Amino acid sequence: GEDVEQSLFLSVREGDSSVINCTYTDSSSTYLYWYKQEPGAGLQLLTYIFSNMDMKQDQRLTVLLNKKDKHLSLRIADTQTGDSAIYFCAESTNDYKLSFGAGTTVTVRA
Amino acid sequence: DTAVSQTPKYLVTQMGNDKSIKCEQNLGHDTMYWYKQDSKKFLKIMFSYNNKELIINETVPNRFSPKSPDKAHLNLHINSLELGDSAVYFCASSGQGNQPQHFGDGTRLSIL
């Protein structure tokens, strides 16, 4: 989406860390989300962060939020082949609407 | 015990036909949504209902008509299907306010 931007592709070696970056434009965003979509599958909510937080960690996932720069990142530690998927960044701009980025296709190579 | 379920998973039909996609959620959520994902994987909201009331309608052609018989169901009816309607349609639901949205597995619509 035009309000949320992500790089389109990321290639990472198995066992390394992946970092997926996202920028958004609406300073009134309340929550920011990361969704994962595997080939032919639906959208899986991976994690989300409230806009008054800087960081959230959940097992191998670390979300960093820089509200001043409107920059969100998702770090996946010890990337595995099962992490190959499209990762969508999304922001909620009011109570009921999500605006999605175009998705980052992550390819994990052996 | 699927949280958000859509039927059918695949729908192949001819141009000009009318078709419906059904969605049900068992999460007790008040708000339900329809999104369209195009061939480039871009996701855009189409409609949202809160407690059976339409709250978002994102300039979708009026050939698309959502119907919410109760807050656990949001169906999507499409009249006079066109080639450009080919996409994956996702249903989602969320609790009150800005709660995270949970998605169904999608309905892959192909127009011949």
Chai-1 contact restraints between the chains, C-beta under 6 A:
chainA,res_idxA,chainB,res_idxB,connection_type,confidence,min_distance_angstrom,max_distance_angstrom,comment,restraint_id
A,T30,B,N98,contact,1.0,0.0,6.0,A-B,restraint_1
A,Y31,B,N98,contact,1.0,0.0,6.0,A-B,restraint_2
A,G42,B,F103,contact,1.0,0.0,6.0,A-B,restraint_3
A,G42,B,G104,contact,1.0,0.0,6.0,A-B,restraint_4
A,G42,B,D105,contact,1.0,0.0,6.0,A-B,restraint_5
A,G42,B,G106,contact,1.0,0.0,6.0,A-B,restraint_6
A,L43,B,F103,contact,1.0,0.0,6.0,A-B,restraint_7
A,L45,B,P100,contact,1.0,0.0,6.0,A-B,restraint_8
A,Y48,B,P100,contact,1.0,0.0,6.0,A-B,restraint_9
A,S92,B,N98,contact,1.0,0.0,6.0,A-B,restraint_10
A,D95,B,G97,contact,1.0,0.0,6.0,A-B,restraint_11
A,D95,B,N98,contact,1.0,0.0,6.0,A-B,restraint_12
A,Y96,B,T31,contact,1.0,0.0,6.0,A-B,restraint_13
A,Y96,B,S48,contact,1.0,0.0,6.0,A-B,restraint_14
A,Y96,B,I55,contact,1.0,0.0,6.0,A-B,restraint_15
A,Y96,B,I56,contact,1.0,0.0,6.0,A-B,restraint_16
A,K97,B,I45,contact,1.0,0.0,6.0,A-B,restraint_17
A,L98,B,Q101,contact,1.0,0.0,6.0,A-B,restraint_18
A,F100,B,L43,contact,1.0,0.0,6.0,A-B,restraint_19
A,A102,B,F42,contact,1.0,0.0,6.0,A-B,restraint_20
A,G103,B,K41,contact,1.0,0.0,6.0,A-B,restraint_21
